[in-house]
Amino acid sequence: MMRRVYILPDDLRLELKKPIGELITDDCEICKRYKNINGILVTVGDICTSKALECGKKPLIAIVDFKTKREFLPRHETILKRLPEEYRRVKVKNSPGTISEELMEVISRAFSEMQNTLIVVEGEEDLSVIPTIIYAPDGTHIAYGQPDQGTVFIKVDRTLKRKAQDILKRMVVTWHGASDRV
């Protein structure tokens, strides 16, 4: 089966280091923000997911890789213990600096079924914010980690969806070894 992989080119790397939404650095403010979210919440990253759960907020979708800055974390046990059994647990492969078609399909399915889902990424989950924005219904809240800074909070709308689709179009697509810019 042919599968696409979107690869982050160097010219986009710098652009994506800047937060897409509002960066909150204070732990108390982060917790307040989680508690004030009404509606759908998606967390991307182990620390964000763990913090949301500590603050009493359960995301519809949690995307983790059990690492932070590519180092394994003991927090994965905390995440697994705090998520109720009814969460569907899905493992997906996604290499660093990429968005795999498999990851995109899992995120899309989680939204279409609106089922609580823990997505465990073998590789790296950082760029999963892009397909999450694309597939999320308008009004969805997404929280993701900004390394060494804090948590970024965004609320999905049409403008943000267009920006995420533009980023995806600017990535390099590999299809069975052939590389081409979309």
Contacts in CASP RR format, 6 or more apart in sequence:
PFRMAT RR
TARGET T0000
AUTHOR 0000-0000-0000
METHOD contacts of the structure
MODEL  1
MMRRVYILPDDLRLELKKPIGELITDDCEICKRYKNINGILVTVGDICTS
KALECGKKPLIAIVDFKTKREFLPRHETILKRLPEEYRRVKVKNSPGTIS
EELMEVISRAFSEMQNTLIVVEGEEDLSVIPTIIYAPDGTHIAYGQPDQG
TVFIKVDRTLKRKAQDILKRMVVTWHGASDRV
2 175 0 8 1.000
2 176 0 8 1.000
3 100 0 8 1.000
3 101 0 8 1.000
3 102 0 8 1.000
3 175 0 8 1.000
4 100 0 8 1.000
4 101 0 8 1.000
4 173 0 8 1.000
4 174 0 8 1.000
4 175 0 8 1.000
5 95 0 8 1.000
5 98 0 8 1.000
5 99 0 8 1.000
5 100 0 8 1.000
5 101 0 8 1.000
5 173 0 8 1.000
5 174 0 8 1.000
5 175 0 8 1.000
6 98 0 8 1.000
6 99 0 8 1.000
6 100 0 8 1.000
6 127 0 8 1.000
6 168 0 8 1.000
6 171 0 8 1.000
6 172 0 8 1.000
6 173 0 8 1.000
6 182 0 8 1.000
7 97 0 8 1.000
7 98 0 8 1.000
7 171 0 8 1.000
7 172 0 8 1.000
7 173 0 8 1.000
7 174 0 8 1.000
7 179 0 8 1.000
8 16 0 8 1.000
8 97 0 8 1.000
8 98 0 8 1.000
8 127 0 8 1.000
8 171 0 8 1.000
8 172 0 8 1.000
9 170 0 8 1.000
9 171 0 8 1.000
9 172 0 8 1.000
11 170 0 8 1.000
12 167 0 8 1.000
12 170 0 8 1.000
12 171 0 8 1.000
15 167 0 8 1.000
16 127 0 8 1.000
16 167 0 8 1.000
19 146 0 8 1.000
19 149 0 8 1.000
19 152 0 8 1.000
20 129 0 8 1.000
20 152 0 8 1.000
20 154 0 8 1.000
20 160 0 8 1.000
20 163 0 8 1.000
21 152 0 8 1.000
21 153 0 8 1.000
21 154 0 8 1.000
22 152 0 8 1.000
22 153 0 8 1.000
22 154 0 8 1.000
23 146 0 8 1.000
23 149 0 8 1.000
23 150 0 8 1.000
23 151 0 8 1.000
23 152 0 8 1.000
24 30 0 8 1.000
24 33 0 8 1.000
24 150 0 8 1.000
24 151 0 8 1.000
24 152 0 8 1.000
24 153 0 8 1.000
25 149 0 8 1.000
25 150 0 8 1.000
27 51 0 8 1.000
30 51 0 8 1.000
30 55 0 8 1.000
30 150 0 8 1.000
30 151 0 8 1.000
31 51 0 8 1.000
31 54 0 8 1.000
31 55 0 8 1.000
33 143 0 8 1.000
33 151 0 8 1.000
33 153 0 8 1.000
34 41 0 8 1.000
34 51 0 8 1.000
34 52 0 8 1.000
34 55 0 8 1.000
34 56 0 8 1.000
34 57 0 8 1.000
34 143 0 8 1.000
35 55 0 8 1.000
35 56 0 8 1.000
35 57 0 8 1.000
37 57 0 8 1.000
37 141 0 8 1.000
39 139 0 8 1.000
39 140 0 8 1.000
39 141 0 8 1.000
40 60 0 8 1.000
40 136 0 8 1.000
40 137 0 8 1.000
40 139 0 8 1.000
40 140 0 8 1.000
40 141 0 8 1.000
41 52 0 8 1.000
41 57 0 8 1.000
41 58 0 8 1.000
41 59 0 8 1.000
41 60 0 8 1.000
41 140 0 8 1.000
41 141 0 8 1.000
41 142 0 8 1.000
41 143 0 8 1.000
42 59 0 8 1.000
42 60 0 8 1.000
42 61 0 8 1.000
42 62 0 8 1.000
42 63 0 8 1.000
42 132 0 8 1.000
42 136 0 8 1.000
42 140 0 8 1.000
42 141 0 8 1.000
42 142 0 8 1.000
42 143 0 8 1.000
43 49 0 8 1.000
43 52 0 8 1.000
43 59 0 8 1.000
43 61 0 8 1.000
43 62 0 8 1.000
43 63 0 8 1.000
43 142 0 8 1.000
43 143 0 8 1.000
43 144 0 8 1.000
44 63 0 8 1.000
44 125 0 8 1.000
44 126 0 8 1.000
44 128 0 8 1.000
44 129 0 8 1.000
44 132 0 8 1.000
44 142 0 8 1.000
44 143 0 8 1.000
44 144 0 8 1.000
44 145 0 8 1.000
45 62 0 8 1.000
45 63 0 8 1.000
45 64 0 8 1.000
45 65 0 8 1.000
45 68 0 8 1.000
45 125 0 8 1.000
45 126 0 8 1.000
45 144 0 8 1.000
45 145 0 8 1.000
46 64 0 8 1.000
46 65 0 8 1.000
46 66 0 8 1.000
46 67 0 8 1.000
46 68 0 8 1.000
46 73 0 8 1.000
46 75 0 8 1.000
46 76 0 8 1.000
46 79 0 8 1.000
47 68 0 8 1.000
47 73 0 8 1.000
47 75 0 8 1.000
47 145 0 8 1.000
47 151 0 8 1.000
48 143 0 8 1.000
48 144 0 8 1.000
48 145 0 8 1.000
48 151 0 8 1.000
49 59 0 8 1.000
49 62 0 8 1.000
49 63 0 8 1.000
49 64 0 8 1.000
49 79 0 8 1.000
50 75 0 8 1.000
50 78 0 8 1.000
50 79 0 8 1.000
50 82 0 8 1.000
51 151 0 8 1.000
52 58 0 8 1.000
52 59 0 8 1.000
52 62 0 8 1.000
52 143 0 8 1.000
53 78 0 8 1.000
53 79 0 8 1.000
53 82 0 8 1.000
53 83 0 8 1.000
54 82 0 8 1.000
58 83 0 8 1.000
58 84 0 8 1.000
58 116 0 8 1.000
59 143 0 8 1.000
60 110 0 8 1.000
60 114 0 8 1.000
60 116 0 8 1.000
60 117 0 8 1.000
61 107 0 8 1.000
61 110 0 8 1.000
61 111 0 8 1.000
61 116 0 8 1.000
61 117 0 8 1.000
61 118 0 8 1.000
61 119 0 8 1.000
61 132 0 8 1.000
62 79 0 8 1.000
62 83 0 8 1.000
62 87 0 8 1.000
62 117 0 8 1.000
62 118 0 8 1.000
62 119 0 8 1.000
63 107 0 8 1.000
63 119 0 8 1.000
63 121 0 8 1.000
63 125 0 8 1.000
63 128 0 8 1.000
63 132 0 8 1.000
64 76 0 8 1.000
64 79 0 8 1.000
64 118 0 8 1.000
64 119 0 8 1.000
64 120 0 8 1.000
64 121 0 8 1.000
64 125 0 8 1.000
65 120 0 8 1.000
65 121 0 8 1.000
65 122 0 8 1.000
65 123 0 8 1.000
65 124 0 8 1.000
65 125 0 8 1.000
66 72 0 8 1.000
66 73 0 8 1.000
66 75 0 8 1.000
66 76 0 8 1.000
66 79 0 8 1.000
66 120 0 8 1.000
67 73 0 8 1.000
67 124 0 8 1.000
68 147 0 8 1.000
69 147 0 8 1.000
70 96 0 8 1.000
70 124 0 8 1.000
79 118 0 8 1.000
80 118 0 8 1.000
83 116 0 8 1.000
83 118 0 8 1.000
84 116 0 8 1.000
86 116 0 8 1.000
87 116 0 8 1.000
87 117 0 8 1.000
87 118 0 8 1.000
88 110 0 8 1.000
88 115 0 8 1.000
88 116 0 8 1.000
88 117 0 8 1.000
88 118 0 8 1.000
89 117 0 8 1.000
89 118 0 8 1.000
89 120 0 8 1.000
90 106 0 8 1.000
90 110 0 8 1.000
90 117 0 8 1.000
90 118 0 8 1.000
90 119 0 8 1.000
90 120 0 8 1.000
91 120 0 8 1.000
91 121 0 8 1.000
91 122 0 8 1.000
92 100 0 8 1.000
92 102 0 8 1.000
92 103 0 8 1.000
92 106 0 8 1.000
92 119 0 8 1.000
92 120 0 8 1.000
92 121 0 8 1.000
92 122 0 8 1.000
93 100 0 8 1.000
93 102 0 8 1.000
93 103 0 8 1.000
93 121 0 8 1.000
93 122 0 8 1.000
93 123 0 8 1.000
94 100 0 8 1.000
94 102 0 8 1.000
94 103 0 8 1.000
94 121 0 8 1.000
94 122 0 8 1.000
94 123 0 8 1.000
94 124 0 8 1.000
94 125 0 8 1.000
94 127 0 8 1.000
94 128 0 8 1.000
95 123 0 8 1.000
95 124 0 8 1.000
96 123 0 8 1.000
96 124 0 8 1.000
96 126 0 8 1.000
97 124 0 8 1.000
97 126 0 8 1.000
97 127 0 8 1.000
98 124 0 8 1.000
98 127 0 8 1.000
99 127 0 8 1.000
99 128 0 8 1.000
99 130 0 8 1.000
99 131 0 8 1.000
99 168 0 8 1.000
99 171 0 8 1.000
103 119 0 8 1.000
103 121 0 8 1.000
103 128 0 8 1.000
103 131 0 8 1.000
104 131 0 8 1.000
104 135 0 8 1.000
106 117 0 8 1.000
106 119 0 8 1.000
107 119 0 8 1.000
107 128 0 8 1.000
107 131 0 8 1.000
107 132 0 8 1.000
107 135 0 8 1.000
108 131 0 8 1.000
108 135 0 8 1.000
110 117 0 8 1.000
110 119 0 8 1.000
111 135 0 8 1.000
111 136 0 8 1.000
111 137 0 8 1.000
119 125 0 8 1.000
119 128 0 8 1.000
121 128 0 8 1.000
129 142 0 8 1.000
129 144 0 8 1.000
129 164 0 8 1.000
130 164 0 8 1.000
130 167 0 8 1.000
130 168 0 8 1.000
131 164 0 8 1.000
131 168 0 8 1.000
132 142 0 8 1.000
133 142 0 8 1.000
133 154 0 8 1.000
133 156 0 8 1.000
133 160 0 8 1.000
133 161 0 8 1.000
133 163 0 8 1.000
133 164 0 8 1.000
134 161 0 8 1.000
134 164 0 8 1.000
134 165 0 8 1.000
134 168 0 8 1.000
136 142 0 8 1.000
136 156 0 8 1.000
137 156 0 8 1.000
138 156 0 8 1.000
138 157 0 8 1.000
138 158 0 8 1.000
138 161 0 8 1.000
139 155 0 8 1.000
139 156 0 8 1.000
139 157 0 8 1.000
140 155 0 8 1.000
140 156 0 8 1.000
141 153 0 8 1.000
141 154 0 8 1.000
141 155 0 8 1.000
141 156 0 8 1.000
142 153 0 8 1.000
142 154 0 8 1.000
142 155 0 8 1.000
142 156 0 8 1.000
143 151 0 8 1.000
143 152 0 8 1.000
143 153 0 8 1.000
143 154 0 8 1.000
144 151 0 8 1.000
144 152 0 8 1.000
144 154 0 8 1.000
145 151 0 8 1.000
145 152 0 8 1.000
146 152 0 8 1.000
154 160 0 8 1.000
168 182 0 8 1.000
169 182 0 8 1.000
170 181 0 8 1.000
170 182 0 8 1.000
171 182 0 8 1.000
172 179 0 8 1.000
172 180 0 8 1.000
172 181 0 8 1.000
172 182 0 8 1.000
173 179 0 8 1.000
173 180 0 8 1.000
173 181 0 8 1.000
173 182 0 8 1.000
END
